[in-house]
């Protein structure tokens, strides 16, 4: 699906407030609410919009530790590791990477003890290096990367 400027405008507004009424969004971009709704449905059907979500203040949930872990696999069979990742709630992102290491993980936990428990289990799959975040500098919406 080729996106036009109107699609990008709709996506930008939805990224700011995914609960915006189609009528209100239409007024912002000079379209009817029904036309906006049709565009949104097309974006959903074509997989451009995969889901709607909330941005939550993690600190208020007690998730005070963010760790970035590079995993060095012990074996070429990664299936059990991938299953392990998919069942671990503290893993908020997992990427297979090129370069140094095999996987890059973003971990959110409430305590150093919880992180240590996770890392001990991770040793069953491979070795790792850990970097703790001391401050989040930037978080942006991926739509801005297309501009």
N, CA, C and O atoms as CSV, one atom per row, in Angstrom:
chain,resi,resn,atom,element,x,y,z
A,1,UNK,N,N,0.847,-1.181,0.000
A,1,UNK,CA,C,0.000,0.000,0.000
A,1,UNK,C,C,0.889,1.239,0.000
A,1,UNK,O,O,1.779,1.377,0.840
A,2,UNK,N,N,0.646,2.115,-0.926
A,2,UNK,CA,C,1.386,3.373,-0.993
A,2,UNK,C,C,0.623,4.420,-0.191
A,2,UNK,O,O,-0.564,4.652,-0.421
A,3,UNK,N,N,1.315,5.045,0.747
A,3,UNK,CA,C,0.693,6.047,1.599
A,3,UNK,C,C,0.850,7.432,0.983
A,3,UNK,O,O,1.903,7.772,0.444
A,4,UNK,N,N,-0.216,8.227,1.074
A,4,UNK,CA,C,-0.116,9.609,0.601
A,4,UNK,C,C,-0.039,10.546,1.807
A,4,UNK,O,O,-0.039,10.101,2.954
A,5,UNK,N,N,0.025,11.828,1.533
A,5,UNK,CA,C,0.190,12.820,2.600
A,5,UNK,C,C,-0.980,12.782,3.583
A,5,UNK,O,O,-0.786,12.976,4.783
A,6,UNK,N,N,-2.177,12.538,3.089
A,6,UNK,CA,C,-3.346,12.467,3.963
A,6,UNK,C,C,-3.231,11.288,4.928
A,6,UNK,O,O,-3.559,11.414,6.107
A,7,UNK,N,N,-2.764,10.143,4.426
A,7,UNK,CA,C,-2.558,8.984,5.302
A,7,UNK,C,C,-1.568,9.323,6.404
A,7,UNK,O,O,-1.786,8.976,7.565
A,8,UNK,N,N,-0.480,10.000,6.046
A,8,UNK,CA,C,0.516,10.380,7.054
A,8,UNK,C,C,-0.074,11.354,8.075
A,8,UNK,O,O,0.240,11.273,9.263
A,9,UNK,N,N,-0.926,12.273,7.617
A,9,UNK,CA,C,-1.568,13.198,8.556
A,9,UNK,C,C,-2.461,12.432,9.529
A,9,UNK,O,O,-2.443,12.690,10.733
A,10,UNK,N,N,-3.239,11.494,9.003
A,10,UNK,CA,C,-4.119,10.687,9.855
A,10,UNK,C,C,-3.297,9.918,10.882
A,10,UNK,O,O,-3.631,9.901,12.067
A,11,UNK,N,N,-2.228,9.287,10.426
A,11,UNK,CA,C,-1.374,8.532,11.341
A,11,UNK,C,C,-0.775,9.430,12.417
A,11,UNK,O,O,-0.686,9.033,13.579
A,12,UNK,N,N,-0.369,10.625,12.041
A,12,UNK,CA,C,0.222,11.563,13.000
A,12,UNK,C,C,-0.787,11.923,14.088
A,12,UNK,O,O,-0.449,11.931,15.272
A,13,UNK,N,N,-2.022,12.219,13.690
A,13,UNK,CA,C,-3.049,12.538,14.679
A,13,UNK,C,C,-3.369,11.336,15.561
A,13,UNK,O,O,-3.544,11.482,16.771
A,14,UNK,N,N,-3.446,10.146,14.959
A,14,UNK,CA,C,-3.738,8.944,15.742
A,14,UNK,C,C,-2.613,8.622,16.721
A,14,UNK,O,O,-2.871,8.121,17.815
A,15,UNK,N,N,-1.361,8.905,16.336
A,15,UNK,CA,C,-0.245,8.675,17.256
A,15,UNK,C,C,-0.356,9.606,18.463
A,15,UNK,O,O,0.019,9.225,19.572
A,16,UNK,N,N,-0.858,10.802,18.262
A,16,UNK,CA,C,-1.036,11.740,19.370
A,16,UNK,C,C,-2.219,11.390,20.244
A,16,UNK,O,O,-2.184,11.603,21.456
A,17,UNK,N,N,-3.287,10.845,19.630
A,17,UNK,CA,C,-4.488,10.478,20.373
A,17,UNK,C,C,-5.260,9.457,19.545
A,17,UNK,O,O,-6.019,9.823,18.648
A,18,UNK,N,N,-5.066,8.188,19.844
A,18,UNK,CA,C,-5.722,7.142,19.056
A,18,UNK,C,C,-7.218,7.058,19.342
A,18,UNK,O,O,-7.940,6.330,18.661
A,19,UNK,N,N,-7.683,7.792,20.337
A,19,UNK,CA,C,-9.113,7.793,20.672
A,19,UNK,C,C,-9.854,8.977,20.060
A,19,UNK,O,O,-11.039,9.166,20.335
A,20,UNK,N,N,-9.190,9.766,19.245
A,20,UNK,CA,C,-9.822,10.923,18.623
A,20,UNK,C,C,-11.004,10.470,17.769
A,20,UNK,O,O,-10.927,9.454,17.078
A,21,UNK,N,N,-12.074,11.213,17.822
A,21,UNK,CA,C,-13.250,10.912,17.006
A,21,UNK,C,C,-12.922,11.186,15.535
A,21,UNK,O,O,-12.235,12.157,15.219
A,22,UNK,N,N,-13.408,10.342,14.655
A,22,UNK,CA,C,-13.145,10.503,13.230
A,22,UNK,C,C,-13.609,11.870,12.736
A,22,UNK,O,O,-12.958,12.491,11.895
A,23,UNK,N,N,-14.737,12.331,13.265
A,23,UNK,CA,C,-15.265,13.646,12.877
A,23,UNK,C,C,-14.273,14.743,13.252
A,23,UNK,O,O,-13.989,15.633,12.451
A,24,UNK,N,N,-13.746,14.674,14.480
A,24,UNK,CA,C,-12.799,15.687,14.942
A,24,UNK,C,C,-11.501,15.626,14.143
A,24,UNK,O,O,-10.933,16.661,13.795
A,25,UNK,N,N,-11.036,14.421,13.855
A,25,UNK,CA,C,-9.826,14.272,13.050
A,25,UNK,C,C,-10.073,14.835,11.649
A,25,UNK,O,O,-9.218,15.522,11.090
A,26,UNK,N,N,-11.235,14.542,11.093
A,26,UNK,CA,C,-11.590,15.045,9.766
A,26,UNK,C,C,-11.576,16.561,9.704
A,26,UNK,O,O,-11.132,17.139,8.712
A,27,UNK,N,N,-12.059,17.209,10.757
A,27,UNK,CA,C,-12.045,18.677,10.789
A,27,UNK,C,C,-10.618,19.221,10.736
A,27,UNK,O,O,-10.369,20.271,10.143
A,28,UNK,N,N,-9.692,18.506,11.353
A,28,UNK,CA,C,-8.292,18.943,11.372
A,28,UNK,C,C,-7.635,18.848,10.002
A,28,UNK,O,O,-6.763,19.651,9.669
A,29,UNK,N,N,-8.056,17.861,9.205
A,29,UNK,CA,C,-7.398,17.647,7.901
A,29,UNK,C,C,-8.345,17.895,6.725
A,29,UNK,O,O,-8.059,17.518,5.588
A,30,UNK,N,N,-9.481,18.541,7.024
A,30,UNK,CA,C,-10.432,18.970,5.994
A,30,UNK,C,C,-11.028,17.795,5.222
A,30,UNK,O,O,-11.049,17.786,3.991
A,31,UNK,N,N,-11.513,16.802,5.975
A,31,UNK,CA,C,-12.219,15.657,5.406
A,31,UNK,C,C,-13.445,15.378,6.270
A,31,UNK,O,O,-13.544,15.871,7.394
A,32,UNK,N,N,-14.361,14.598,5.749
A,32,UNK,CA,C,-15.493,14.178,6.569
A,32,UNK,C,C,-15.050,13.060,7.502
A,32,UNK,O,O,-14.064,12.371,7.239
A,33,UNK,N,N,-15.777,12.890,8.581
A,33,UNK,CA,C,-15.476,11.804,9.512
A,33,UNK,C,C,-15.574,10.444,8.840
A,33,UNK,O,O,-14.783,9.547,9.131
A,34,UNK,N,N,-16.541,10.284,7.942
A,34,UNK,CA,C,-16.702,9.013,7.240
A,34,UNK,C,C,-15.509,8.732,6.331
A,34,UNK,O,O,-15.047,7.594,6.249
A,35,UNK,N,N,-15.009,9.759,5.651
A,35,UNK,CA,C,-13.842,9.581,4.778
A,35,UNK,C,C,-12.606,9.202,5.601
A,35,UNK,O,O,-11.806,8.360,5.193
A,36,UNK,N,N,-12.467,9.839,6.761
A,36,UNK,CA,C,-11.353,9.499,7.656
A,36,UNK,C,C,-11.491,8.054,8.117
A,36,UNK,O,O,-10.516,7.302,8.116
A,37,UNK,N,N,-12.694,7.669,8.509
A,37,UNK,CA,C,-12.942,6.302,8.947
A,37,UNK,C,C,-12.598,5.277,7.878
A,37,UNK,O,O,-12.019,4.232,8.176
A,38,UNK,N,N,-12.952,5.574,6.638
A,38,UNK,CA,C,-12.622,4.671,5.527
A,38,UNK,C,C,-11.112,4.547,5.352
A,38,UNK,O,O,-10.594,3.455,5.117
A,39,UNK,N,N,-10.415,5.667,5.468
A,39,UNK,CA,C,-8.949,5.648,5.358
A,39,UNK,C,C,-8.339,4.819,6.491
A,39,UNK,O,O,-7.430,4.021,6.264
A,40,UNK,N,N,-8.842,5.011,7.701
A,40,UNK,CA,C,-8.316,4.274,8.855
A,40,UNK,C,C,-8.549,2.778,8.680
A,40,UNK,O,O,-7.653,1.976,8.944
A,41,UNK,N,N,-9.736,2.400,8.241
A,41,UNK,CA,C,-10.027,0.978,8.015
A,41,UNK,C,C,-9.085,0.394,6.967
A,41,UNK,O,O,-8.630,-0.740,7.112
A,42,UNK,N,N,-8.789,1.154,5.916
A,42,UNK,CA,C,-7.864,0.692,4.877
A,42,UNK,C,C,-6.453,0.524,5.451
A,42,UNK,O,O,-5.760,-0.441,5.131
A,43,UNK,N,N,-6.031,1.473,6.304
A,43,UNK,CA,C,-4.711,1.373,6.944
A,43,UNK,C,C,-4.644,0.154,7.855
A,43,UNK,O,O,-3.608,-0.507,7.933
A,44,UNK,N,N,-5.741,-0.145,8.544
A,44,UNK,CA,C,-5.792,-1.327,9.409
A,44,UNK,C,C,-5.757,-2.612,8.573
A,44,UNK,O,O,-4.991,-3.528,8.869
A,45,UNK,N,N,-6.584,-2.671,7.538
A,45,UNK,CA,C,-6.667,-3.872,6.702
A,45,UNK,C,C,-5.347,-4.189,6.009
A,45,UNK,O,O,-5.024,-5.356,5.788
A,46,UNK,N,N,-4.581,-3.151,5.663
A,46,UNK,CA,C,-3.297,-3.347,4.995
A,46,UNK,C,C,-2.138,-3.502,5.978
A,46,UNK,O,O,-0.984,-3.592,5.559
A,47,UNK,N,N,-2.428,-3.534,7.263
A,47,UNK,CA,C,-1.398,-3.788,8.262
A,47,UNK,C,C,-0.520,-2.601,8.590
A,47,UNK,O,O,0.462,-2.749,9.319
A,48,UNK,N,N,-0.848,-1.416,8.067
A,48,UNK,CA,C,-0.069,-0.227,8.434
A,48,UNK,C,C,-0.331,0.079,9.909
A,48,UNK,O,O,0.604,0.337,10.666
A,49,UNK,N,N,-1.594,0.051,10.313
A,49,UNK,CA,C,-1.953,0.158,11.728
A,49,UNK,C,C,-2.115,-1.265,12.232
A,49,UNK,O,O,-3.049,-1.970,11.850
A,50,UNK,N,N,-1.190,-1.680,13.101
A,50,UNK,CA,C,-1.223,-3.050,13.618
A,50,UNK,C,C,-2.049,-3.149,14.891
A,50,UNK,O,O,-2.694,-4.170,15.126
A,51,UNK,N,N,-2.042,-2.109,15.713
A,51,UNK,CA,C,-2.757,-2.146,16.984
A,51,UNK,C,C,-2.827,-0.735,17.550
A,51,UNK,O,O,-2.144,0.175,17.080
A,52,UNK,N,N,-3.654,-0.574,18.556
A,52,UNK,CA,C,-3.740,0.674,19.299
A,52,UNK,C,C,-3.244,0.376,20.711
A,52,UNK,O,O,-3.514,-0.695,21.254
A,53,UNK,N,N,-2.516,1.329,21.306
A,53,UNK,CA,C,-1.954,1.060,22.618
A,53,UNK,C,C,-1.918,2.327,23.472
A,53,UNK,O,O,-2.256,3.421,23.020
A,54,UNK,N,N,-1.502,2.140,24.702
A,54,UNK,CA,C,-1.352,3.233,25.652
A,54,UNK,C,C,0.119,3.459,25.936
A,54,UNK,O,O,0.923,2.532,25.838
A,55,UNK,N,N,0.470,4.666,26.281
A,55,UNK,CA,C,1.804,4.957,26.787
A,55,UNK,C,C,1.649,5.139,28.296
A,55,UNK,O,O,0.928,6.022,28.758
A,56,UNK,N,N,2.326,4.300,29.038
A,56,UNK,CA,C,2.168,4.252,30.490
A,56,UNK,C,C,3.457,4.736,31.149
A,56,UNK,O,O,4.554,4.449,30.671
A,57,UNK,N,N,3.318,5.460,32.232
A,57,UNK,CA,C,4.473,5.884,33.011
A,57,UNK,C,C,4.975,4.669,33.789
A,57,UNK,O,O,4.392,4.285,34.803
A,58,UNK,N,N,6.056,4.074,33.307
A,58,UNK,CA,C,6.582,2.833,33.885
A,58,UNK,C,C,7.027,3.007,35.331
A,58,UNK,O,O,6.911,2.081,36.134
A,59,UNK,N,N,7.529,4.172,35.661
A,59,UNK,CA,C,7.978,4.422,37.029
A,59,UNK,C,C,6.807,4.326,38.011
A,59,UNK,O,O,6.977,3.854,39.135
A,60,UNK,N,N,5.628,4.769,37.592
A,60,UNK,CA,C,4.450,4.706,38.463
A,60,UNK,C,C,3.965,3.275,38.635
A,60,UNK,O,O,3.198,2.987,39.554
A,61,UNK,N,N,4.404,2.374,37.759
A,61,UNK,CA,C,4.095,0.951,37.906
A,61,UNK,C,C,5.170,0.231,38.718
A,61,UNK,O,O,5.059,-0.963,38.996
A,62,UNK,N,N,6.206,0.973,39.091
A,62,UNK,CA,C,7.283,0.380,39.867
A,62,UNK,C,C,8.387,-0.229,39.029
A,62,UNK,O,O,9.293,-0.860,39.574
A,63,UNK,N,N,8.337,-0.058,37.715
A,63,UNK,CA,C,9.383,-0.607,36.836
A,63,UNK,C,C,10.534,0.384,36.770
A,63,UNK,O,O,10.652,1.164,35.825
A,64,UNK,N,N,11.380,0.335,37.793
A,64,UNK,CA,C,12.429,1.350,37.956
A,64,UNK,C,C,13.739,0.993,37.260
A,64,UNK,O,O,14.601,1.856,37.096
A,65,UNK,N,N,13.904,-0.261,36.849
A,65,UNK,CA,C,15.141,-0.692,36.193
A,65,UNK,C,C,14.880,-1.010,34.728
A,65,UNK,O,O,13.985,-1.786,34.396
A,66,UNK,N,N,15.679,-0.394,33.855
A,66,UNK,CA,C,15.685,-0.737,32.437
A,66,UNK,C,C,17.075,-1.254,32.117
A,66,UNK,O,O,18.075,-0.578,32.358
A,67,UNK,N,N,17.125,-2.460,31.574
A,67,UNK,CA,C,18.415,-3.066,31.218
A,67,UNK,C,C,18.404,-3.415,29.741
A,67,UNK,O,O,17.389,-3.846,29.193
A,68,UNK,N,N,19.545,-3.222,29.112
A,68,UNK,CA,C,19.755,-3.640,27.730
A,68,UNK,C,C,20.749,-4.797,27.772
A,68,UNK,O,O,21.865,-4.659,28.274
A,69,UNK,N,N,20.328,-5.922,27.242
A,69,UNK,CA,C,21.115,-7.147,27.349
A,69,UNK,C,C,21.475,-7.627,25.952
A,69,UNK,O,O,20.605,-7.758,25.091
A,70,UNK,N,N,22.755,-7.888,25.728
A,70,UNK,CA,C,23.201,-8.518,24.481
A,70,UNK,C,C,23.452,-9.983,24.805
A,70,UNK,O,O,24.211,-10.309,25.717
A,71,UNK,N,N,22.805,-10.860,24.046
A,71,UNK,CA,C,22.881,-12.298,24.294
A,71,UNK,C,C,23.802,-12.940,23.264
A,71,UNK,O,O,23.700,-12.675,22.067
A,72,UNK,N,N,24.694,-13.782,23.749
A,72,UNK,CA,C,25.611,-14.565,22.918
A,72,UNK,C,C,25.194,-16.020,23.064
A,72,UNK,O,O,25.440,-16.636,24.101
A,73,UNK,N,N,24.568,-16.569,22.040
A,73,UNK,CA,C,23.991,-17.912,22.122
A,73,UNK,C,C,25.066,-18.987,22.246
A,73,UNK,O,O,26.163,-18.849,21.703
A,74,UNK,N,N,24.735,-20.071,22.975
A,74,UNK,CA,C,25.622,-21.220,23.130
A,74,UNK,C,C,25.526,-22.157,21.938
A,74,UNK,O,O,26.473,-22.880,21.629
A,75,UNK,N,N,24.378,-22.144,21.269
A,75,UNK,CA,C,24.097,-23.101,20.214
A,75,UNK,C,C,23.474,-22.395,19.009
A,75,UNK,O,O,23.005,-21.262,19.119
A,76,UNK,N,N,23.474,-23.062,17.878
A,76,UNK,CA,C,22.846,-22.510,16.683
A,76,UNK,C,C,21.334,-22.740,16.687
A,76,UNK,O,O,20.627,-22.169,15.857
A,77,UNK,N,N,20.834,-23.556,17.594
A,77,UNK,CA,C,19.399,-23.806,17.705
A,77,UNK,C,C,18.789,-22.750,18.622
A,77,UNK,O,O,18.956,-22.801,19.840
A,78,UNK,N,N,18.093,-21.808,18.032
A,78,UNK,CA,C,17.573,-20.672,18.785
A,78,UNK,C,C,16.103,-20.835,19.171
A,78,UNK,O,O,15.546,-19.954,19.828
A,79,UNK,N,N,15.469,-21.927,18.785
A,79,UNK,CA,C,14.034,-22.096,19.029
A,79,UNK,C,C,13.676,-22.033,20.514
A,79,UNK,O,O,12.715,-21.361,20.888
A,80,UNK,N,N,14.432,-22.722,21.359
A,80,UNK,CA,C,14.103,-22.720,22.791
A,80,UNK,C,C,14.313,-21.323,23.386
A,80,UNK,O,O,13.576,-20.916,24.285
A,81,UNK,N,N,15.309,-20.594,22.891
A,81,UNK,CA,C,15.529,-19.232,23.362
A,81,UNK,C,C,14.356,-18.332,22.975
A,81,UNK,O,O,13.884,-17.539,23.789
A,82,UNK,N,N,13.892,-18.455,21.743
A,82,UNK,CA,C,12.770,-17.635,21.277
A,82,UNK,C,C,11.518,-17.948,22.096
A,82,UNK,O,O,10.771,-17.034,22.449
A,83,UNK,N,N,11.278,-19.215,22.401
A,83,UNK,CA,C,10.145,-19.578,23.257
A,83,UNK,C,C,10.309,-18.970,24.645
A,83,UNK,O,O,9.353,-18.448,25.220
A,84,UNK,N,N,11.520,-19.039,25.177
A,84,UNK,CA,C,11.817,-18.441,26.476
A,84,UNK,C,C,11.493,-16.946,26.457
A,84,UNK,O,O,10.860,-16.443,27.386
A,85,UNK,N,N,11.916,-16.232,25.415
A,85,UNK,CA,C,11.661,-14.798,25.294
A,85,UNK,C,C,10.170,-14.498,25.258
A,85,UNK,O,O,9.698,-13.555,25.892
A,86,UNK,N,N,9.441,-15.309,24.513
A,86,UNK,CA,C,8.000,-15.069,24.354
A,86,UNK,C,C,7.203,-15.314,25.628
A,86,UNK,O,O,6.047,-14.902,25.724
A,87,UNK,N,N,7.809,-15.980,26.607
A,87,UNK,CA,C,7.115,-16.257,27.868
A,87,UNK,C,C,7.614,-15.398,29.029
A,87,UNK,O,O,7.174,-15.581,30.164
A,88,UNK,N,N,8.510,-14.480,28.763
A,88,UNK,CA,C,9.064,-13.633,29.819
A,88,UNK,C,C,8.473,-12.234,29.726
A,88,UNK,O,O,8.740,-11.507,28.770
A,89,UNK,N,N,7.670,-11.854,30.715
A,89,UNK,CA,C,7.006,-10.553,30.699
A,89,UNK,C,C,7.965,-9.382,30.852
A,89,UNK,O,O,7.681,-8.282,30.379
A,90,UNK,N,N,9.099,-9.608,31.510
A,90,UNK,CA,C,10.036,-8.505,31.702
A,90,UNK,C,C,10.771,-8.126,30.424
A,90,UNK,O,O,11.391,-7.064,30.358
A,91,UNK,N,N,10.708,-8.980,29.411
A,91,UNK,CA,C,11.322,-8.670,28.116
A,91,UNK,C,C,10.312,-7.864,27.315
A,91,UNK,O,O,9.315,-8.406,26.839
A,92,UNK,N,N,10.572,-6.562,27.164
A,92,UNK,CA,C,9.636,-5.706,26.438
A,92,UNK,C,C,10.002,-5.570,24.962
A,92,UNK,O,O,9.154,-5.212,24.145
A,93,UNK,N,N,11.251,-5.851,24.619
A,93,UNK,CA,C,11.693,-5.892,23.227
A,93,UNK,C,C,12.774,-6.938,23.090
A,93,UNK,O,O,13.609,-7.105,23.979
A,94,UNK,N,N,12.757,-7.644,21.969
A,94,UNK,CA,C,13.817,-8.604,21.656
A,94,UNK,C,C,14.082,-8.516,20.165
A,94,UNK,O,O,13.164,-8.632,19.353
A,95,UNK,N,N,15.347,-8.308,19.808
A,95,UNK,CA,C,15.739,-8.164,18.410
A,95,UNK,C,C,16.877,-9.124,18.092
A,95,UNK,O,O,17.844,-9.212,18.848
A,96,UNK,N,N,16.771,-9.834,16.992
A,96,UNK,CA,C,17.918,-10.581,16.486
A,96,UNK,C,C,18.791,-9.563,15.772
A,96,UNK,O,O,18.296,-8.765,14.977
A,97,UNK,N,N,20.080,-9.589,16.051
A,97,UNK,CA,C,20.961,-8.537,15.547
A,97,UNK,C,C,22.123,-9.108,14.747
A,97,UNK,O,O,22.465,-10.286,14.857
A,98,UNK,N,N,22.709,-8.246,13.950
A,98,UNK,CA,C,23.972,-8.586,13.296
A,98,UNK,C,C,25.080,-7.911,14.092
A,98,UNK,O,O,24.806,-7.070,14.948
A,99,UNK,N,N,26.303,-8.266,13.820
A,99,UNK,CA,C,27.403,-7.664,14.564
A,99,UNK,C,C,27.725,-8.470,15.801
A,99,UNK,O,O,27.646,-9.698,15.796
A,100,UNK,N,N,28.088,-7.770,16.861
A,100,UNK,CA,C,28.493,-8.440,18.086
A,100,UNK,C,C,27.266,-8.949,18.835
A,100,UNK,O,O,26.362,-8.177,19.155
A,101,UNK,N,N,27.239,-10.237,19.111
A,101,UNK,CA,C,26.113,-10.844,19.802
A,101,UNK,C,C,25.073,-11.379,18.838
A,101,UNK,O,O,25.177,-11.205,17.624
A,102,UNK,N,N,24.068,-12.034,19.400
A,102,UNK,CA,C,22.993,-12.639,18.595
A,102,UNK,C,C,21.663,-11.910,18.773
A,102,UNK,O,O,20.908,-11.740,17.816
A,103,UNK,N,N,21.382,-11.479,20.006
A,103,UNK,CA,C,20.111,-10.824,20.311
A,103,UNK,C,C,20.351,-9.611,21.201
A,103,UNK,O,O,21.287,-9.574,21.999
A,104,UNK,N,N,19.484,-8.627,21.042
A,104,UNK,CA,C,19.501,-7.436,21.885
A,104,UNK,C,C,18.140,-7.369,22.562
A,104,UNK,O,O,17.108,-7.351,21.890
A,105,UNK,N,N,18.135,-7.333,23.902
A,105,UNK,CA,C,16.902,-7.339,24.677
A,105,UNK,C,C,16.754,-6.042,25.457
A,105,UNK,O,O,17.735,-5.469,25.931
A,106,UNK,N,N,15.529,-5.598,25.580
A,106,UNK,CA,C,15.214,-4.486,26.474
A,106,UNK,C,C,14.363,-5.074,27.591
A,106,UNK,O,O,13.299,-5.641,27.345
A,107,UNK,N,N,14.848,-4.932,28.821
A,107,UNK,CA,C,14.229,-5.534,29.988
A,107,UNK,C,C,13.720,-4.434,30.914
A,107,UNK,O,O,14.418,-3.447,31.145
A,108,UNK,N,N,12.504,-4.596,31.447
A,108,UNK,CA,C,11.939,-3.677,32.443
A,108,UNK,C,C,11.593,-4.492,33.676
A,108,UNK,O,O,10.814,-5.441,33.601
A,109,UNK,N,N,12.176,-4.121,34.819
A,109,UNK,CA,C,11.937,-4.842,36.073
A,109,UNK,C,C,11.772,-3.867,37.234
A,109,UNK,O,O,12.129,-2.692,37.143
A,110,UNK,N,N,11.216,-4.394,38.335
A,110,UNK,CA,C,10.993,-3.583,39.524
A,110,UNK,C,C,12.196,-3.523,40.437
A,110,UNK,O,O,12.331,-2.595,41.234
A,111,UNK,N,N,13.087,-4.527,40.323
A,111,UNK,CA,C,14.204,-4.562,41.268
A,111,UNK,C,C,15.420,-5.231,40.630
A,111,UNK,O,O,15.321,-5.932,39.623
A,112,UNK,N,N,16.555,-4.988,41.250
A,112,UNK,CA,C,17.783,-5.638,40.816
A,112,UNK,C,C,17.670,-7.146,41.031
A,112,UNK,O,O,18.201,-7.927,40.241
A,113,UNK,N,N,16.992,-7.553,42.080
A,113,UNK,CA,C,16.787,-8.978,42.354
A,113,UNK,C,C,16.009,-9.650,41.212
A,113,UNK,O,O,16.352,-10.752,40.784
A,114,UNK,N,N,14.973,-8.984,40.731
A,114,UNK,CA,C,14.197,-9.528,39.616
A,114,UNK,C,C,15.053,-9.633,38.360
A,114,UNK,O,O,14.941,-10.604,37.611
A,115,UNK,N,N,15.907,-8.640,38.125
A,115,UNK,CA,C,16.822,-8.689,36.990
A,115,UNK,C,C,17.786,-9.861,37.135
A,115,UNK,O,O,18.019,-10.593,36.173
A,116,UNK,N,N,18.345,-10.044,38.324
A,116,UNK,CA,C,19.276,-11.154,38.556
A,116,UNK,C,C,18.614,-12.509,38.329
A,116,UNK,O,O,19.235,-13.408,37.761
A,117,UNK,N,N,17.373,-12.669,38.758
A,117,UNK,CA,C,16.647,-13.922,38.536
A,117,UNK,C,C,16.482,-14.196,37.038
A,117,UNK,O,O,16.655,-15.326,36.581
A,118,UNK,N,N,16.149,-13.151,36.288
A,118,UNK,CA,C,16.010,-13.298,34.839
A,118,UNK,C,C,17.353,-13.685,34.207
A,118,UNK,O,O,17.421,-14.599,33.385
A,119,UNK,N,N,18.409,-12.986,34.596
A,119,UNK,CA,C,19.734,-13.244,34.015
A,119,UNK,C,C,20.208,-14.663,34.327
A,119,UNK,O,O,20.843,-15.299,33.485
A,120,UNK,N,N,19.910,-15.164,35.518
A,120,UNK,CA,C,20.270,-16.541,35.859
A,120,UNK,C,C,19.586,-17.537,34.927
A,120,UNK,O,O,20.210,-18.507,34.496
A,121,UNK,N,N,18.323,-17.311,34.615
A,121,UNK,CA,C,17.594,-18.179,33.676
A,121,UNK,C,C,18.148,-18.044,32.263
A,121,UNK,O,O,18.196,-19.015,31.507
A,122,UNK,N,N,18.565,-16.829,31.918
A,122,UNK,CA,C,19.106,-16.572,30.585
A,122,UNK,C,C,20.383,-17.372,30.325
A,122,UNK,O,O,20.668,-17.736,29.184
A,123,UNK,N,N,21.141,-17.641,31.370
A,123,UNK,CA,C,22.387,-18.405,31.235
A,123,UNK,C,C,22.171,-19.810,30.668
A,123,UNK,O,O,23.105,-20.420,30.148
A,124,UNK,N,N,20.944,-20.324,30.768
A,124,UNK,CA,C,20.637,-21.626,30.182
A,124,UNK,C,C,20.735,-21.587,28.657
A,124,UNK,O,O,20.899,-22.626,28.016
A,125,UNK,N,N,20.635,-20.392,28.077
A,125,UNK,CA,C,20.623,-20.236,26.617
A,125,UNK,C,C,21.926,-19.660,26.070
A,125,UNK,O,O,22.273,-19.892,24.912
A,126,UNK,N,N,22.636,-18.921,26.888
A,126,UNK,CA,C,23.878,-18.321,26.410
A,126,UNK,C,C,24.444,-17.338,27.419
A,126,UNK,O,O,23.905,-17.160,28.511
A,127,UNK,N,N,25.529,-16.712,27.035
A,127,UNK,CA,C,26.150,-15.680,27.863
A,127,UNK,C,C,25.557,-14.327,27.489
A,127,UNK,O,O,24.809,-14.220,26.518
A,128,UNK,N,N,25.887,-13.307,28.250
A,128,UNK,CA,C,25.292,-11.998,27.998
A,128,UNK,C,C,26.192,-10.893,28.532
A,128,UNK,O,O,27.090,-11.127,29.340
A,129,UNK,N,N,25.926,-9.693,28.059
A,129,UNK,CA,C,26.437,-8.468,28.668
A,129,UNK,C,C,25.223,-7.607,29.000
A,129,UNK,O,O,24.210,-7.653,28.302
A,130,UNK,N,N,25.331,-6.826,30.063
A,130,UNK,CA,C,24.210,-6.015,30.528
A,130,UNK,C,C,24.640,-4.561,30.626
A,130,UNK,O,O,25.731,-4.251,31.103
A,131,UNK,N,N,23.769,-3.681,30.169
A,131,UNK,CA,C,23.921,-2.245,30.363
A,131,UNK,C,C,22.648,-1.730,31.015
A,131,UNK,O,O,21.550,-1.979,30.516
A,132,UNK,N,N,22.784,-1.013,32.127
A,132,UNK,CA,C,21.634,-0.429,32.804
A,132,UNK,C,C,21.417,0.990,32.315
A,132,UNK,O,O,22.364,1.764,32.173
A,133,UNK,N,N,20.170,1.321,32.060
A,133,UNK,CA,C,19.821,2.688,31.674
A,133,UNK,C,C,19.835,3.564,32.915
A,133,UNK,O,O,19.292,3.186,33.953
A,134,UNK,N,N,20.454,4.731,32.812
A,134,UNK,CA,C,20.429,5.659,33.934
A,134,UNK,C,C,19.489,6.841,33.659
A,134,UNK,O,O,19.084,7.551,34.580
A,135,UNK,N,N,19.146,7.040,32.369
A,135,UNK,CA,C,18.184,8.082,32.016
A,135,UNK,C,C,17.726,7.873,30.587
A,135,UNK,O,O,18.544,7.674,29.689
A,136,UNK,N,N,16.416,7.918,30.375
A,136,UNK,CA,C,15.898,7.867,29.009
A,136,UNK,C,C,15.990,9.268,28.429
A,136,UNK,O,O,15.423,10.214,28.977
A,137,UNK,N,N,16.703,9.398,27.324
A,137,UNK,CA,C,16.924,10.701,26.709
A,137,UNK,C,C,15.844,11.005,25.674
A,137,UNK,O,O,15.356,12.132,25.583
A,138,UNK,N,N,15.482,10.000,24.907
A,138,UNK,CA,C,14.540,10.230,23.819
A,138,UNK,C,C,13.700,8.991,23.588
A,138,UNK,O,O,14.195,7.864,23.618
A,139,UNK,N,N,12.433,9.222,23.359
A,139,UNK,CA,C,11.528,8.171,22.901
A,139,UNK,C,C,10.631,8.851,21.883
A,139,UNK,O,O,9.967,9.839,22.199
A,140,UNK,N,N,10.606,8.335,20.679
A,140,UNK,CA,C,9.776,8.985,19.677
A,140,UNK,C,C,8.942,7.975,18.928
A,140,UNK,O,O,9.165,6.767,19.000
A,141,UNK,N,N,7.992,8.498,18.220
A,141,UNK,CA,C,7.111,7.645,17.449
A,141,UNK,C,C,7.786,7.335,16.124
A,141,UNK,O,O,8.382,8.224,15.514
A,142,UNK,N,N,7.704,6.089,15.666
A,142,UNK,CA,C,8.424,5.674,14.457
A,142,UNK,C,C,7.968,6.402,13.191
A,142,UNK,O,O,8.676,6.396,12.184
A,143,UNK,N,N,6.794,7.025,13.237
A,143,UNK,CA,C,6.316,7.755,12.073
A,143,UNK,C,C,7.253,8.897,11.722
A,143,UNK,O,O,7.389,9.242,10.549
A,144,UNK,N,N,7.898,9.487,12.714
A,144,UNK,CA,C,8.790,10.620,12.449
A,144,UNK,C,C,10.011,10.197,11.635
A,144,UNK,O,O,10.635,11.035,10.985
A,145,UNK,N,N,10.361,8.907,11.660
A,145,UNK,CA,C,11.516,8.427,10.893
A,145,UNK,C,C,11.238,8.456,9.392
A,145,UNK,O,O,12.173,8.420,8.593
A,146,UNK,N,N,9.955,8.522,8.996
A,146,UNK,CA,C,9.610,8.547,7.571
A,146,UNK,C,C,9.639,9.937,6.994
A,146,UNK,O,O,9.598,10.108,5.775
A,147,UNK,N,N,9.711,10.943,7.857
A,147,UNK,CA,C,9.664,12.334,7.386
A,147,UNK,C,C,11.018,12.827,6.936
A,147,UNK,O,O,11.147,13.976,6.512
